[in-house]
Every structure is written in C-alpha cells, then in structure tokens.
C-alpha cells in the first residue's frame, strides 16, 4: 500500500454506487470501492473471508453487515444481519490491515452476492 491511512480513508469516502462488478468467487462480486480497498490495502484475504461466510448463509439472508476490527496485528471479522444478530465470526491471528476497522456490506441481488462499501449501498 502506497497510501497513508488518511489518504486511504479519503479515497474510500469518495465511492458512491458502482460502475462495474469485479468477480471474486462464483456468485460473489466486488463493487468499485470494495475492489479499490482490496487492491490498495492488500486485503483480498478479507474479501475471501467474507465470501466464505456469506455463501453458507440461509437463502433468507439478503443483507449482511461485515465489520473487521484490528487490534495489535490481530483481527476479528463479525458478520451480522444489520440488526445486530450475529451470523458468523472469524478470528484472524495476524494481519497487516492498515486501518483500525472497516465496515462492508454484502447484498444478495437474486443471482449473486455483491460486497460493497457502506457509501455504495
């Protein structure tokens, strides 16, 4: 990553909507903002972790809030239904993720999951 934390956050705030969907896994795509984050923060591992959980969810789930919290090079990923009902958690034993935390959304569009920044919702 060549951007400082402040620069990365400033860039992420500028994403609204998306012009393209980037395939990550079959049935999982990233928006422009999520793709930018994955590239600039070198965190495709985070997108893979989210994908591995959302693909196992019951069909009734169509919206998932995904929050990564980093503390001392370790992290926890928590996925919930947007109302605080936890759907999945994952401990990450080591990470170089540059931010203290990040929130992403995953939405089912009847054909695929779309992982996005909250500003792109």
C-alpha positions, -999 to +999 in steps of 0.1 A: +000+000+000+014+033-010-014+054+006-013+066+042-043+057+064-057+091+060-053+090+022-069+056+021-099+067+041-103+099+020-103+078-012-129+053+003-152+081+012-155+091-025-171+059-037-209+061-043-226+035-064-205+014-088-199+013-125-185-023-126-188-056-107-155-074-102-158-112-099-142-125-068-158-160-065-186-176-084-217-158-072-196-131-053-186-098-068-170-066-056-180-030-063-156-004-074-150+007-038-145-028-024-121-036-053-102-004-046-099-014-009-088-049-017-061-036-040-048-007-021-049-023+014-038-057+000-068-074+016-082-098-009-080-122+021-107-101+038-130-104+007-123-141+006-132-145+043-165-126+038-173-147+007-166-179+025-192-170+052-220-154+030-221-183+006-231-206+036-259-184+048-296-194+046-313-182+015-335-159+036-305-137+043-302-110+017-282-083+036-251-088+057-231-062+076-194-072+078-171-055+103-134-061+107-118-048+139-080-048+142-060-048+174-023-055+178-019-072+144-048-095+151-084-090+139-119-102+143-144-103+115-181-102+125-210-107+101-245-097+112-279-092+096-278-054+101-299-056+132-272-069+155-280-106+151-246-122+146-244-146+116-207-155+117-174-146+134-138-153+125-106-146+144-076-136+123-044-144+141-022-120+121-029-091+098-012-061+083-045-044+075-038-007+077-070+006+094-083+000+129-116-011+115-136-013+083-173-019+076-186-035+044-220-047+033-229-078+013-262-078-005-279-107-025-294-094-058-312-127-065-283-140-086-251-131-067-237-115-036-223-080-040-197-069-015-196-031-012-186-001+009-214+014+030-213+045+009-221+024-022-252+009-007 
